[in-house]
């Protein structure tokens, strides 16, 4: 009863939709991840100055 061409088209559309939704979700969470990494890494680890500590 089911048309194989139709099933293939629907499967392709579902995969495309899933990729788009994943990209949107990643874009929504990416700015928050970047700000946490920048704030957390700089506070706990000082940058080297080139001088040896004694």
C-alpha positions in Angstrom: 0.0 0.0 0.0 2.8 2.4 0.8 4.7 4.0 -2.0 8.5 3.4 -1.7 9.3 6.8 -3.3 7.1 8.6 -0.8 8.7 6.7 2.1 12.2 7.8 0.9 11.1 11.4 0.5 9.6 11.4 4.0 12.7 9.8 5.5 14.9 12.4 3.8 12.7 15.3 5.1 12.7 13.8 8.6 16.6 13.7 8.5 16.8 17.2 7.2 14.4 18.4 9.9 16.4 16.7 12.6 19.7 18.2 11.4 18.1 21.7 11.3 16.6 21.3 14.8 20.0 20.0 16.2 21.8 23.0 14.6 19.2 25.4 16.1 19.6 23.8 19.6 23.4 24.0 19.3 23.2 27.7 18.3 21.0 28.5 21.3 23.4 26.9 23.8 26.8 27.9 22.1 26.9 31.5 23.5 26.3 30.4 27.0 29.0 27.8 26.8 31.5 30.3 25.5 30.9 32.8 28.3 31.2 30.1 31.0 34.5 28.9 29.5 36.0 32.4 29.3 34.9 33.4 32.8 35.9 30.2 34.5 39.3 29.6 32.9 40.7 33.1 33.4 39.8 33.3 37.1 41.5 30.0 38.2 44.7 30.1 36.1 46.9 33.2 35.9 48.7 33.9 32.6 52.4 33.3 32.5 54.5 36.5 32.7 57.8 35.0 31.5 59.4 35.4 34.9 60.4 32.5 37.1 58.8 32.4 40.5 61.2 31.8 43.4 
